[in-house]
Amino acid sequence: MSGVFETLQERGFVEQVSDEAGLRQALQQPIAFYNGYDPTAASFHVGNLLTIMALAHMQRGGHRPIALVGSGTCLIGDPTGRSEMRKMMTLEHINANGEKLKLQLQRFLDFSDGQAIMVNNADWLLELRYLEFLRDIGRHFSVNRMLASETYRVRYAKNSLSFLEFNYQLLQAYDFLYLYRKYGCKLQTGGNDQWGNILAGVDLVRRVDGAEVYAMTYPLLTTASGAKMGKSAQGAVWLDAEMFSPYDFYQFWINVADADVERLFKIYTFMPLDEIRQLASLQGAEIRQAKQVLAFAVTELVHGKAEAEKARAASQALFANGIEANAVPSSDVAMDELAAGIPLPKLYQLAGLAKSASEARRLIEQGGAYLNDEQVSDVGLIVTQAYLKEGALLLRAGKKRYHRLVAG
């Protein structure tokens, strides 16, 4: 139990801690701790998965995770990292997203017998009386201190900070106070961009209840070169199979930079560190073997063993210039549209391999487009039923991105 902090450090989860000596001491006994997730989307992405893996390590170390779905705070929107106010969402949309996030969390944390808790801050935030909240909670916050943080300072300078967003930090801090009182929660964790908001909660618990609680943040997901990670050609790398296919998910890990392999093993798998170091030591062409192990492990964790095996088989077949069509991402194309003929650039848009017609044309002109595994360079090509093979069209963008359009 006491070694869980060392485990998190060794695996690269710890970015900042409010009181490391105090937290280490607190972790000598089982504690409740929480991480919040605002349901702005219907799925977690690989950046969120980093924090979820940390929660899983903490639970394995004997501590009790509280997974907070922030339907209440989502009504306002976190201004952190935003140049303008977030688009307002309806409570119905927020709650629908929250339900999907709850199902995903159950894959990674054990909620049986209260070993982990799932809460929704709308349950208490929507019941707050505004004047009482301002009097009892708002008086502990300094506007000057809030404006000193980068998020508020930059937005204030641009004259784009609304009073609505100013309340976000108060509400997140109140969540910590509420969870401390109800569950004895001693620690709040989150991405490093949440450092200021989390510290505000630590300070509020100390001021109101005179208790010592702690803050710990995780690093934001970046590559070894410092670039933001977690995006693919299709956009965010979601954990939901309908939003990002298991095959594409597997390919995301296959295609990570060699320099990132060891760090990603430590964060996204439970593999022992000595095994990780051995795999990461592979050089040259052999590093692909390590990436295959990484891709399978993370895909199995997120999508299950069957989908991981299917994605691995497809990847290996395609890598060897073969085709296992049933495992390649696919969607439907209307037979009557094919009968009339579809321009090749439009097909690439339909398949999600290009975001626009101009992007598709550039891909074709630069030699990166393949139809049924044959390179095509004619931007004006009209694809008809004559191009169907076993009732489908196989499109490829570059070396590794495939999509199958099934005629129906």
C-alpha positions in Angstrom: 0.0 0.0 0.0 2.7 2.5 1.0 4.6 1.7 -2.3 1.9 3.0 -4.6 3.4 6.5 -4.8 6.7 4.9 -5.9 4.9 2.9 -8.5 3.3 6.0 -9.9 6.6 7.8 -10.0 8.5 4.9 -11.6 5.8 4.6 -14.3 5.8 8.3 -15.1 2.4 9.4 -13.7 3.5 12.0 -11.2 3.9 15.6 -12.4 3.2 17.8 -9.3 2.3 17.2 -5.7 1.1 19.8 -3.2 2.8 18.1 -0.2 4.8 15.0 -1.2 5.9 14.1 2.3 2.4 14.5 3.7 0.9 12.5 0.8 3.4 9.7 1.3 2.4 9.6 4.9 -1.3 9.6 4.2 -0.8 6.7 1.7 0.5 4.5 4.6 -3.2 3.8 5.2 -6.1 3.2 2.7 -7.5 6.5 1.6 -10.3 7.7 -0.7 -9.2 9.9 -3.6 -10.9 11.3 -6.7 -10.5 12.3 -10.3 -13.1 14.3 -12.1 -14.3 13.9 -15.7 -16.5 16.4 -17.4 -18.8 14.6 -19.9 -18.2 16.9 -22.8 -18.1 13.9 -25.2 -19.7 10.4 -25.3 -16.3 8.7 -24.8 -13.0 9.0 -23.1 -9.9 9.4 -25.2 -6.3 8.1 -24.7 -5.4 11.3 -22.7 -8.2 10.4 -20.2 -7.0 6.8 -20.2 -3.7 8.0 -18.7 -5.6 9.2 -15.6 -7.8 6.1 -15.5 -4.7 3.9 -15.4 -3.3 5.9 -12.5 -6.6 5.3 -10.7 -6.4 1.6 -11.4 -2.8 1.5 -10.0 -4.0 3.3 -6.8 -6.9 0.8 -6.4 -4.5 -2.1 -6.8 -2.4 -0.5 -4.1 -5.3 -0.7 -1.7 -6.9 2.8 -2.1 -10.4 3.7 -3.0 -11.0 5.6 -6.2 -13.9 8.0 -6.6 -14.7 8.6 -10.2 -16.6 11.9 -10.5 -18.7 12.5 -13.6 -19.0 16.3 -13.7 -22.5 16.8 -15.1 -22.9 19.8 -12.8 -19.7 21.6 -13.7 -20.2 20.7 -17.4 -23.2 23.0 -17.4 -20.7 25.9 -17.0 -17.6 24.5 -18.9 -14.0 24.4 -17.8 -12.2 27.5 -19.2 -8.8 25.8 -18.8 -6.9 25.8 -22.0 -9.7 27.5 -23.9 -9.3 30.8 -25.9 -13.1 31.3 -25.8 -16.1 30.1 -23.8 -17.1 26.5 -24.5 -20.3 25.8 -26.3 -23.2 25.4 -23.9 -24.6 21.9 -23.7 -28.1 20.8 -22.5 -28.4 18.8 -19.3 -30.0 15.9 -21.4 -26.9 15.8 -23.7 -24.5 16.0 -20.7 -26.3 13.2 -18.8 -26.4 11.0 -21.9 -22.6 11.4 -22.3 -22.1 10.8 -18.6 -23.9 7.4 -18.7 -21.6 6.3 -21.5 -18.5 7.3 -19.5 -19.7 5.4 -16.5 -19.9 2.2 -18.7 -16.3 2.8 -19.9 -15.0 3.3 -16.4 -16.3 -0.1 -15.3 -13.8 -1.7 -17.6 -10.9 -0.4 -15.7 -12.0 -0.1 -12.0 -13.6 -2.6 -9.7 -16.8 -1.1 -8.3 -18.0 -4.2 -6.6 -18.6 -4.0 -2.8 -17.8 -0.3 -2.8 -14.1 -0.8 -3.8 -14.6 2.2 -6.1 -17.3 4.8 -6.1 -18.9 6.6 -9.0 -20.6 9.9 -8.3 -22.1 12.8 -10.3 -21.6 16.3 -9.0 -24.9 17.4 -10.4 -26.4 15.5 -7.5 -25.2 18.2 -5.1 -24.3 21.2 -7.3 -27.9 21.5 -8.7 -29.2 21.7 -5.1 -27.0 24.6 -4.0 -28.7 27.8 -2.9 -26.8 30.5 -4.7 -26.7 33.2 -2.0 -25.7 30.7 0.6 -23.0 29.3 -1.6 -21.5 32.8 -2.3 -21.5 33.6 1.4 -20.1 30.3 2.7 -17.8 29.3 -0.2 -17.3 32.3 -2.4 -15.8 34.4 0.4 -12.8 32.1 0.6 -11.7 32.9 -3.0 -9.5 35.9 -4.1 -10.3 37.3 -7.5 -6.7 38.6 -7.6 -5.3 35.1 -7.0 -7.6 33.6 -9.7 -6.5 36.2 -12.2 -2.9 35.3 -11.5 -3.4 31.9 -13.0 -2.6 31.6 -16.7 -6.1 30.4 -17.7 -7.9 33.4 -16.2 -5.2 35.9 -16.9 -5.0 35.3 -20.6 -8.8 35.2 -21.1 -9.2 38.4 -19.0 -6.5 40.2 -21.1 -8.5 39.2 -24.3 -11.7 40.4 -22.7 -13.2 36.9 -23.3 -13.7 35.7 -19.7 -17.3 35.4 -18.7 -18.6 35.6 -15.1 -20.1 32.1 -15.7 -16.7 30.6 -16.2 -15.3 32.4 -13.2 -17.5 30.1 -11.1 -16.0 26.9 -12.4 -13.0 26.9 -10.0 -15.4 27.5 -7.1 -17.6 24.6 -8.0 -14.6 22.2 -8.6 -13.2 23.2 -5.2 -16.6 22.6 -3.6 -16.6 19.1 -5.1 -13.4 18.4 -3.1 -15.0 19.7 0.1 -18.2 17.7 -0.4 -16.3 14.5 -1.1 -14.0 15.1 1.9 -17.0 15.4 4.1 -19.1 12.5 2.7 -16.3 10.0 1.9 -13.2 11.2 3.8 -11.6 11.9 0.4 -8.0 13.0 1.0 -6.6 13.5 -2.5 -7.7 15.0 -5.8 -5.9 14.0 -9.0 -6.1 15.3 -12.5 -4.1 16.4 -15.6 -1.5 19.0 -15.0 -3.6 21.7 -16.6 -5.9 21.3 -13.6 -3.2 22.2 -11.1 -4.7 25.6 -10.2 -8.3 24.2 -9.8 -7.1 21.3 -7.7 -5.1 23.5 -5.4 -8.1 25.7 -4.9 -9.9 22.7 -3.6 -7.1 21.8 -1.2 -7.1 25.4 0.1 -10.9 25.4 0.5 -11.0 22.2 2.6 -8.2 23.6 4.8 -10.0 27.0 5.3 -13.5 25.6 5.9 -12.9 22.3 7.7 -9.3 22.8 8.9 -8.2 19.5 7.3 -5.1 18.6 5.4 -5.8 17.1 2.0 -3.6 16.8 -1.1 -3.3 17.5 -4.8 -1.5 15.4 -7.4 -1.4 15.9 -11.1 -0.4 13.7 -14.0 1.6 14.8 -17.1 -0.3 15.8 -20.2 0.2 13.3 -23.0 3.0 14.4 -25.3 5.5 12.7 -27.5 9.3 12.5 -26.7 9.7 15.6 -28.9 7.2 17.5 -26.8 4.3 17.6 -29.3 0.8 16.9 -28.1 -0.2 13.3 -28.4 -3.5 11.5 -28.7 -4.6 12.7 -32.2 -4.7 10.6 -35.3 -5.6 11.5 -38.9 -9.2 10.9 -38.0 -9.1 13.1 -34.9 -9.1 12.2 -31.3 -8.2 8.6 -30.4 -11.5 7.6 -28.6 -12.0 4.5 -26.5 -15.5 3.9 -27.9 -15.3 1.4 -30.7 -18.0 3.2 -32.7 -16.2 6.5 -32.6 -12.7 5.0 -33.3 -12.5 1.4 -34.5 -10.4 -1.2 -32.6 -8.3 -1.6 -35.8 -7.5 2.1 -36.0 -6.9 2.1 -32.2 -4.4 -0.8 -32.6 -2.7 1.0 -35.5 -2.3 4.2 -33.4 0.0 2.3 -31.0 1.8 0.5 -33.8 2.7 3.9 -35.3 4.0 5.6 -32.2 7.6 6.9 -32.3 10.4 4.6 -31.2 11.4 7.0 -28.5 8.0 6.9 -26.9 7.6 3.1 -26.6 9.1 2.6 -23.1 7.1 5.5 -21.6 3.8 4.4 -23.2 4.4 0.8 -21.9 4.8 2.2 -18.4 1.7 4.3 -18.6 -0.8 2.2 -20.6 0.0 -1.3 -19.5 0.4 -3.2 -16.2 3.4 -5.0 -17.5 6.3 -5.4 -15.0 9.0 -2.8 -15.5 11.8 -5.3 -16.1 9.8 -6.7 -19.0 9.1 -3.2 -20.3 12.8 -2.3 -20.3 13.7 -5.5 -22.2 11.2 -4.7 -24.9 12.1 -1.1 -25.1 15.8 -2.0 -25.6 15.1 -3.6 -29.0 16.6 -1.7 -31.8 16.1 -1.1 -35.5 13.4 -3.2 -37.2 13.0 -5.3 -34.0 11.3 -2.3 -32.2 8.2 -3.1 -34.3 7.9 -6.3 -32.2 7.7 -4.2 -29.0 5.1 -1.9 -30.7 3.0 -5.0 -31.5 3.1 -6.1 -27.9 2.2 -2.6 -26.8 -0.7 -2.3 -29.3 -2.1 -5.6 -28.4 -1.9 -5.0 -24.7 -3.7 -1.6 -24.8 -6.3 -2.7 -27.4 -7.1 -5.8 -25.2 -7.4 -3.6 -22.2 -9.8 -1.2 -23.9 -11.7 -3.4 -26.4 -11.2 -6.9 -25.1 -9.1 -9.9 -26.2 -11.2 -10.9 -29.2 -11.1 -7.4 -30.8 -7.4 -7.1 -30.1 -6.7 -10.4 -31.8 -8.8 -9.4 -34.8 -7.0 -6.0 -35.1 -3.6 -7.7 -34.8 -4.4 -10.2 -37.5 -5.6 -7.5 -39.8 -2.5 -5.4 -39.1 -0.2 -8.3 -39.7 -2.0 -9.3 -42.9 -1.9 -5.8 -44.3 1.7 -5.3 -43.3 2.5 -8.4 -45.3 0.6 -7.0 -48.3 -2.3 -9.3 -47.7 -5.9 -8.5 -46.9 -8.2 -9.7 -44.1 -11.2 -7.6 -45.1 -13.5 -8.4 -42.2 -11.0 -6.8 -39.7 -10.4 -3.6 -41.7 -12.6 -0.6 -40.7 -15.6 -0.5 -43.0 -18.8 1.4 -43.8 -21.5 1.2 -46.4 -21.8 2.9 -49.7 -25.1 2.9 -51.7 -25.2 0.7 -54.8 -27.3 3.3 -56.7 -24.6 5.9 -56.0 -21.9 3.6 -57.4 -24.1 2.9 -60.4 -24.1 6.6 -61.2 -20.4 6.9 -60.4 -18.6 8.5 -57.5 -15.5 10.8 -57.9 -12.5 9.2 -56.2 -11.9 12.2 -53.9 -15.4 12.0 -52.7 -14.9 8.3 -51.9 -11.9 9.2 -49.7 -14.1 11.7 -47.8 -16.9 9.0 -47.4 -14.3 6.6 -46.0 -13.0 9.2 -43.5 -9.5 9.0 -45.1 -9.6 12.7 -46.0 -11.4 15.6 -44.3 -12.1 17.5 -47.5 -12.1 17.1 -51.3 -9.0 19.2 -51.5 -7.2 17.0 -49.0 -8.2 14.0 -51.0 -7.0 15.5 -54.3 -3.6 16.3 -52.7 -3.4 12.7 -51.5 -4.1 11.3 -55.0 -1.7 13.8 -56.7 1.1 13.0 -54.3 0.8 9.2 -54.9 -0.6 8.2 -51.6 -4.0 6.9 -52.8 -4.7 3.2 -53.5 -7.9 1.6 -54.7 -8.1 -2.2 -54.3 -4.4 -2.2 -53.4 -3.4 -0.5 -56.7 -2.0 3.1 -56.7 -4.3 5.6 -58.4 -3.1 9.0 -59.6 -6.1 10.2 -61.6 -7.9 12.9 -59.6 -10.8 12.8 -62.1 -11.4 9.0 -61.7 -15.1 8.1 -61.4 -15.5 4.9 -59.4 -18.4 2.6 -60.4 -19.7 -0.9 -59.7 -17.1 -2.2 -62.1 -14.4 -1.6 -59.4 -16.1 -3.7 -56.8 -14.2 -6.8 -55.5 -16.3 -9.2 -53.6 -18.9 -6.5 -53.1 -16.6 -3.9 -51.7 -14.0 -1.2 -52.5 -10.7 -1.2 -50.5 -9.2 2.2 -50.1 -5.8 3.0 -48.7 -4.2 6.3 -47.7 -0.5 6.2 -47.4 1.1 3.1 -46.2 -1.1 2.0 -43.3 -4.5 3.6 -43.3 -7.2 1.4 -44.8 -10.9 1.6 -45.1 -13.4 -0.8 -46.8 -16.6 0.5 -48.5 -19.2 -2.2 -48.7 -21.8 -1.8 -51.5 -25.4 -2.2 -50.4 
